[in-house]
Amino acid sequence: MSISDKSGHIDLRELPFDPEYTPGANNAVNVCLRVQRSERVCVITDLATIEIAAAIVAELEKVGAPYRAWVLEEVAKRPLTDLPREILDHLEISRVSIFAVQAQRNELRTRIQMTDVVNRRKIRHAHMVNINRQIMLEGMRADFGRVDRLSQKVVEMVRKAKKVRATTAAGTDLTATLNPNYKWLKTSGIISPEKWGNLPGGEIFTTPGEVNGTFVIDGVVGDYLCAKFGNLEENPLTVRMKSNRLTEAHSENRELENDFWKYTHTDENSDRVGEFAIGTNIDLKNVIGQILQDEKYPGVHIAFGNPYGAHTGAEWDSTTHIDVVGRKFNIWVDDHQIMSEGKFLVEV
């Protein structure tokens, strides 16, 4: 069976894929994005993720929606320096987009180019960076209706709050003072034109006014460092923040410590806390060493760098963005405890 069309491009309709991907792909197309037959869809993937993209394309075929699927290596050299013009042009005329690729170093700029179009055109966009088999079989099979109901309850609480405190038995103790001028966003997996979302979904986030304290990162760190260092349970990275800036980073894994410090000092705001978030995907049972899923794990995560100001209202910017995740949090919204040892105390 040929998997290329007459022009030599890979035809995802002809590519065999693991049938275990079908429930997650169905969730993405029909539950999270709610793709309609009349809507044009832009699918962007790469060779490493092509089988998952094929499963998604199979669901689009069932819906009957017109789509174009792009395999990055067919149109540009990796790592990308810019998102290819033909992909950007197709995004301009699409109502829905799906980005299922493996991250490569220094490609964040091209993803920002893509989401600039997504934001401006109000495209329902599924961001699936570093999606893999385990995530398709776990996080992408979540009951996103239930996750959305929990997310809505929690976001309503924090929108009224002045501060959020988080602690863990591992040593995390930090407080986020909230800025009432910055919006809280809900990305529960149910994606709207107002805010594109990662899949699997399950978080609420804002740009904090200020974060102070210690975060013991015994889960994962994001961007390309995630693939390099994976699960940090045995070798955590401890960071300290003062007045919303990273002041210290320590780990027995000196390579991790050095790489993280270098990343968070790329530009003048790379060491600034741009995101404060609470993971709400209650169908996730543990951290797996993959940031796309792990940042949705119930608990607190923060990110240094880009604050997604187009959505939160933050006035500053950064060329970098790196998430950090811990485990088994206790969380207080003002003086009201909403999580104990990683378990929500909020009824769904």
Secondary structure in CASP SS format (residue, H / E / C, confidence):
PFRMAT SS
TARGET T0000
AUTHOR 0000-0000-0000
METHOD secondary structure of the structure
MODEL  1
M C 1.00
S C 1.00
I C 1.00
S E 1.00
D C 1.00
K C 1.00
S C 1.00
G C 1.00
H C 1.00
I E 1.00
D C 1.00
L H 1.00
R H 1.00
E H 1.00
L C 1.00
P C 1.00
F C 1.00
D C 1.00
P H 1.00
E H 1.00
Y H 1.00
T H 1.00
P H 1.00
G H 1.00
A H 1.00
N H 1.00
N H 1.00
A H 1.00
V H 1.00
N H 1.00
V H 1.00
C H 1.00
L C 1.00
R C 1.00
V C 1.00
Q C 1.00
R C 1.00
S C 1.00
E C 1.00
R C 1.00
V E 1.00
C E 1.00
V E 1.00
I E 1.00
T E 1.00
D C 1.00
L H 1.00
A H 1.00
T H 1.00
I H 1.00
E H 1.00
I H 1.00
A H 1.00
A H 1.00
A H 1.00
I H 1.00
V H 1.00
A H 1.00
E H 1.00
L H 1.00
E H 1.00
K H 1.00
V H 1.00
G C 1.00
A C 1.00
P C 1.00
Y E 1.00
R E 1.00
A E 1.00
W E 1.00
V E 1.00
L H 1.00
E H 1.00
E H 1.00
V H 1.00
A C 1.00
K C 1.00
R C 1.00
P C 1.00
L C 1.00
T C 1.00
D C 1.00
L C 1.00
P C 1.00
R H 1.00
E H 1.00
I H 1.00
L H 1.00
D H 1.00
H H 1.00
L H 1.00
E H 1.00
I C 1.00
S C 1.00
R C 1.00
V E 1.00
S E 1.00
I E 1.00
F E 1.00
A E 1.00
V E 1.00
Q C 1.00
A C 1.00
Q C 1.00
R C 1.00
N C 1.00
E C 1.00
L H 1.00
R H 1.00
T H 1.00
R H 1.00
I H 1.00
Q H 1.00
M H 1.00
T H 1.00
D H 1.00
V H 1.00
V H 1.00
N H 1.00
R H 1.00
R H 1.00
K C 1.00
I C 1.00
R E 1.00
H E 1.00
A E 1.00
H E 1.00
M E 1.00
V E 1.00
N C 1.00
I C 1.00
N C 1.00
R H 1.00
Q H 1.00
I H 1.00
M H 1.00
L H 1.00
E C 1.00
G H 1.00
M H 1.00
R H 1.00
A C 1.00
D C 1.00
F H 1.00
G H 1.00
R H 1.00
V H 1.00
D H 1.00
R H 1.00
L H 1.00
S H 1.00
Q H 1.00
K H 1.00
V H 1.00
V H 1.00
E H 1.00
M H 1.00
V H 1.00
R C 1.00
K C 1.00
A C 1.00
K C 1.00
K E 1.00
V E 1.00
R E 1.00
A E 1.00
T E 1.00
T E 1.00
A C 1.00
A C 1.00
G C 1.00
T C 1.00
D E 1.00
L E 1.00
T E 1.00
A E 1.00
T E 1.00
L C 1.00
N C 1.00
P C 1.00
N C 1.00
Y C 1.00
K C 1.00
W C 1.00
L E 1.00
K E 1.00
T E 1.00
S C 1.00
G C 1.00
I C 1.00
I C 1.00
S E 1.00
P C 1.00
E C 1.00
K E 1.00
W C 1.00
G E 1.00
N E 1.00
L C 1.00
P C 1.00
G C 1.00
G C 1.00
E E 1.00
I E 1.00
F E 1.00
T E 1.00
T C 1.00
P C 1.00
G C 1.00
E E 1.00
V E 1.00
N E 1.00
G E 1.00
T E 1.00
F E 1.00
V E 1.00
I E 1.00
D C 1.00
G C 1.00
V E 1.00
V E 1.00
G C 1.00
D H 1.00
Y H 1.00
L H 1.00
C H 1.00
A H 1.00
K H 1.00
F H 1.00
G C 1.00
N C 1.00
L C 1.00
E C 1.00
E C 1.00
N C 1.00
P C 1.00
L E 1.00
T E 1.00
V E 1.00
R E 1.00
M E 1.00
K E 1.00
S C 1.00
N C 1.00
R E 1.00
L E 1.00
T E 1.00
E E 1.00
A E 1.00
H E 1.00
S C 1.00
E C 1.00
N C 1.00
R H 1.00
E H 1.00
L H 1.00
E H 1.00
N H 1.00
D H 1.00
F H 1.00
W H 1.00
K H 1.00
Y H 1.00
T C 1.00
H C 1.00
T C 1.00
D C 1.00
E C 1.00
N C 1.00
S C 1.00
D C 1.00
R E 1.00
V E 1.00
G E 1.00
E E 1.00
F E 1.00
A E 1.00
I E 1.00
G E 1.00
T C 1.00
N C 1.00
I C 1.00
D C 1.00
L C 1.00
K C 1.00
N C 1.00
V C 1.00
I C 1.00
G C 1.00
Q C 1.00
I H 1.00
L H 1.00
Q H 1.00
D H 1.00
E C 1.00
K C 1.00
Y C 1.00
P C 1.00
G E 1.00
V E 1.00
H E 1.00
I E 1.00
A E 1.00
F E 1.00
G E 1.00
N C 1.00
P C 1.00
Y C 1.00
G H 1.00
A H 1.00
H H 1.00
T H 1.00
G C 1.00
A C 1.00
E C 1.00
W C 1.00
D C 1.00
S C 1.00
T C 1.00
T C 1.00
H E 1.00
I E 1.00
D E 1.00
V E 1.00
V E 1.00
G C 1.00
R C 1.00
K C 1.00
F E 1.00
N E 1.00
I E 1.00
W E 1.00
V E 1.00
D C 1.00
D C 1.00
H E 1.00
Q E 1.00
I E 1.00
M E 1.00
S E 1.00
E C 1.00
G C 1.00
K E 1.00
F E 1.00
L C 1.00
V C 1.00
E C 1.00
V C 1.00
END
